[in-house]
């Protein structure tokens, strides 16, 4: 800490920093620093080998029950993926057989076969409009009832449309 006797701070007996005078001095300083850094990780390969050996020992010490539990969990994971695979095959078969029109295959999104069949039933229930106006024939061409304002305007203009 700086004080009145030593305005730069630090110990009075400490050496001040002196930059290296030659390239050889700088190389020596850098070499020492690199040696210290390498010494920190000198036992890395030994630790890595020991960790691998520990993994081998733990695997060997697993009981038959643990090994069976691992096999069961792997089988359950495989069984869980079966319905999705069946649904994928069923989806492509339904489209190729013409049960579902090609333009509506994007509506088949279920990953469960039962849900996929429900979607097929719903798609088959949709009627195609075939390019015609879906509301054609449902809208009356003349409005129902007499509107007094329309009648007044028709009388004023003499037009009947």
C-alpha positions, 0 to 999 in steps of 0.5 A, a space after each residue: 500500500 502506498 505511503 509517504 515514505 514509499 509512494 509506489 507501494 509494496 515492500 521497501 526491500 522488494 526488487 523493482 521490475 527490471 525488463 529482460 535485457 536480451 532475447 536470451 533472458 526473455 526466452 529463459 523466462 518464457 521457458 521457465 513459465 512453460 515448464 511450470 504450466 506443463 508440470 501442472 498436467 504431467 500426470 494427466 495420462 496417468 489419471 486418464 488410464 486410472 479412470 479407464 481402469 475404474 470404469 472396467 472394474 465397475 462394469 465387471 462388478 455389476 450384478 446380474 440384476 443390474 445387467 438384466 435391468 439394462 437389457 430390459 430398459 433397452 428393450 422397452 425403448 425399442 418397444 416404445 418406438 414400434 408404434 411410430 414405425 407401424 404408423 409410418 408404414 401404414 400411412 404410406 400404404 394408405 396413400 399408395 392404395 388410394 384410401 387417402 387421396 394424395 393431396 390429403 396425405 399431409 393431414 395424416 399426422 398421428 404417430 399411433 396406428 389407432 389415431 391414424 385410422 381415426 384420422 383416415 375416417 375423418 378424411 374420408 368424411 370430408 367431401 371434396 368441393 371439386 372447384 365449385 362454390 361451396 355456398 352455391 344455391 344456398 344464398 337467395 338471389 333477392 333479399 327477403 322482405 320489403 325494405 322501405 328505404 329500398 322501395 323509396 329509392 326504387 320509386 325515386 330512380 325508376 329502377 327495379 334492381 
